[in-house]
Amino acid sequence: MGKLFAVVVTIIALVSAYPIVAHKYAQPEDISTHGHAIDEQLSDTMAEAGFAFLGAQLLLGFFVWKFSNRKPGSKVAHLPGGAKLMVATAFILVGTEVLALGVLGQKAWASVYFTPPKPDALQIQAQAGQFAFYFRYPGADGKFGALHPDKIDEGNGNYFGLDPANDIESRDDIVTGELAIPVNREIELLMHAKDVNHSFYVRELRIQQDFVPGLDLSIHFTATKIGKYEIVCTQLCGLGHYNMKAYLSVLSQEDFDKWMKQKASEQ
Amino acid sequence: MEQASAQPAHVHAPPQTFLRKHVFSLDHKVIGKQYYGLALVAVFTGMVLSWLMRFHLVWPAVKIPGLEFLAKGGAPGGVITPEYYLSLLTMHGTLMVFFVLTNAPFAGFGNYFLPIQIGAEDMAFPRFNMMSFWVTFVAFLVLLLAFFIPDGPPISGWTAYAPLSAIGNDAGPGLGWGQNLWAMSIAIFCIGQLLGSLNFIATTLDLRARGMSLMRMPICTWAWFVTACIGLLAFAVLLPACLLLLLDKLAGTSFFVPAGLVVSDRLQPHAGGSPLLWQHLFWFFGHPEVYIAILPAIGIVSHVLITSMRKPMLSAKVLIYSMMSIGFLSWMVWGHHMFVSGMNPFSSLLFSFPTLTITIPATIITLIWLGSLYGANLRINSASLFALGFVSMFVSGGVSGFFLAQPSIDIYLHATYFVVGHFHMVMGVAAIFGIFSGTYFWFPKMSGRMMNETLGKLHFWITFIGTYCIFMPFHYLGMAGNVRRYSSFVDDFMAPLMPLHKFISIAAFITGGAQLIFLYNLIHSRFRGAPATENPWEGTSLEWSMSSPPPWDNFGGRHPVVYHDPYQYGVKGSKGDYVMQDSAEQPATSS
């Protein structure tokens, strides 16, 4: 039965590797300027992890094939090199891999988090609440009005808790349920949670960031391809979590300006 | 290494009444079996919950007959609601992580075999030991109670992220008393584990028989000892975290809830708290918990493999030091669960490096197993098959850790099925394979009867292939961006992934069903199995030097003296090919 185990482990290893090698379930097309760094890091890691996975599984199968249910009285032997060889292999092989991945990975991470947005980045505020995203553009004055949680009134469309009666800056703010952005322009997304934790995940943008109540964060990105993409919530936020989504429309500058004008007139 | 000189004394009188023998027993062996039994009830409950989830995911509109009676609010007309799906998910995770993966490999087998393997008559504190089990049992009942209250079980996941978990029913069903019961249950569970961990540590340090130096302890004893050290620190953090959560819920404090939250159109009466504080406290426990589940399994599997290979590991010392390094590093990595949580992005790098570094001791352990197989005289039986299956699973689940340890890749893979696949394989399935391996291996000692090998092997093949069919595709789904914790996939994006989901569900039903073979084997063999000899696997450690099952005081009044390292196989001049640890016939060996 040891030989059967060897065969099954080998088949499992090869079948498991197949969809990866064949790119059957690869990540969707990247539409961001930073995404290629993440994708490269992912495929480098896949190569190294795949090597470790196949190597270990095939070796396991091979040894079990060779050394199981031997004739009674068969002498046991010991691996030349012994434990020292194993420890050295682990340190050299995995140690270098780990160090390389760790150091290289920093670059991809840094491109998202350690570089500040350009001064001319378009600021948009995103608010997540059970179970919808809302987006706010600062309007002609370029300034966001202050938020007043006690003034939130979803029935009357005041999702953010603005106070236009007393606050001039909020009067021209544009609030929408869809995130429209111009292509090839850097966006700085100011993230605000209304109630509990949520997350902003756009697969094609290679962006995922939690909304944290009480802690306003910002992320920045540049989309490079016109199209419509899904924004989904990935932080468990309650019974409607599975249905919490919005759309990201990446538009040409021209279309974006038109869209903006139309939304401004609807407010 | 210094040797314990004190002889263990008779720690308690032989039990007389039924209650003392089987219910409120002070005997570590009975308590070990009680923990195992509790884990068995929990694992089947948890598995049924996962079946319901898998069914709902792929046939969301199909009625599940009878469910409307079991869960009136959660499944009107037999169809699971989105919120009940989240309840199932929360209870599945909580049951499996706490009541199965902590209870069986550590508290269950550890209780039974740690004292025996070091030559003690019982644990250092038998009354504490009894209390730790019954406290855990109460925790289990309190958790299950959530199913039967009008509010229903919580929907915040086993991680119970605040503020969702901290603001009550405004945030959704199950978050009032359902969540309170959850927090109470986990707090009580922590008390049980703290008592148990203290007991394990004291027993290992104080009650070793003459000659049982630390380095003469079997590898699994070491694993339980290291696990106890981790548990003592980890549960000591989770306990106050749960108490703070309860205070937020019941006493109006704001540890985890900041000001200005509007939930269900109500401005919440809280100010000053931090949601990230909960995440830090939870994962400070949560990551070491992974090792609390997997280290005992590593120990058990090493023990089983050595006995089956008829040769020692390349180096038991290296294995033990690697387990210690994992235990040590486990305290520096919790932030890798929080790369995209809003934590300072600089700290992500600090958490990433130790996480990647854990790969080194984990690889050393794997290579020691593989290298030791070379030249072995491997006996294939149910126990060794599950041990080999464990090695395979440990590798498969381990390599996906490479990805998730890197913050940049985590941006894409966080909260996808890739993560679900990763932790199910390395923490769930691997640890369960360790439990199965231990069960087939030690059942003869625990019950005095052998398990049926044919059924055991059948159980192995279906489970081994089945779990790969379930959990390997999870990684592909994650690569494609499939988000976890969704009760149904309304996103256009996920529709093309449904065939793979169907495949997983069917594999889950078959693999789960195969566990009934195990249950039948366990119960049938307990009463009808062939009688077991003292040492059916020709092992060397002390548990094989006594009758099966052992007498109430383990060594029948004898004080074992240990002369040898735990794994003396292939020794020239020995009867058979092995020397028992307490055999005085051969010249003593020392480390």
Interface residues (C-beta under 8 A of the other chain):
Chain A: M1 G2 F5 V8 V9 I12 S16 P19 I20 K24 Y25 A26 Q27 P28 A37 I38 Q41 L42 T45 M46 E48 A49 G50 A52 F53 A56 Q57 L59 L60 F63 V64 F67 S68 N69 R70 S74 K75 V76 A77 H78 L79 G82 A83 L85 M86 V87 T89 A90 F91 L93 V94 G95 E97 V98 L99 L101 G102 G105 Q106 K107 A108 W109 V112 Y113 F114 G129 Q130 L147 P149 D150 I152 E154 G161 K194 D195 V196 N197 S199 Y201 R203 R206 I207 Q208 Q209 D210 F211 V212 P213 G214 L215 L217 E230 V232 T234 Q235 L236 C237 G238 L239 G240 H241 Y242 N243 K245
Chain B: T81 P82 E83 L86 I155 S156 G157 Y161 P163 L164 I167 A171 G172 P173 V257 P258 A259 G260 L261 V262 V263 S264 D265 L267 G273 S274 P275 L276 M309 R310 K311 M313 L314 S315 V318 V340 S341 G342 P345 F346 S348 L349 S352 F353 L356 T357 T359 I360 P361 T363 I364 T366 L367 I368 L370 G371 S372 L373 Y374 G375 A376 N377 L378 R379 I380 L385 L388 V391 S392 V395 S396 V399 S400 F402 F403 Q406 P407 S408 I409 I411 Y412 H414 A415 T416 K457 W461 F464 I465 Y468 M472 Y476 L477 M479 A480 G481 V483 R484 R485 Y486 S487 S488 F489 V490 D491 D492 F493 L497 L500 Y569 G570
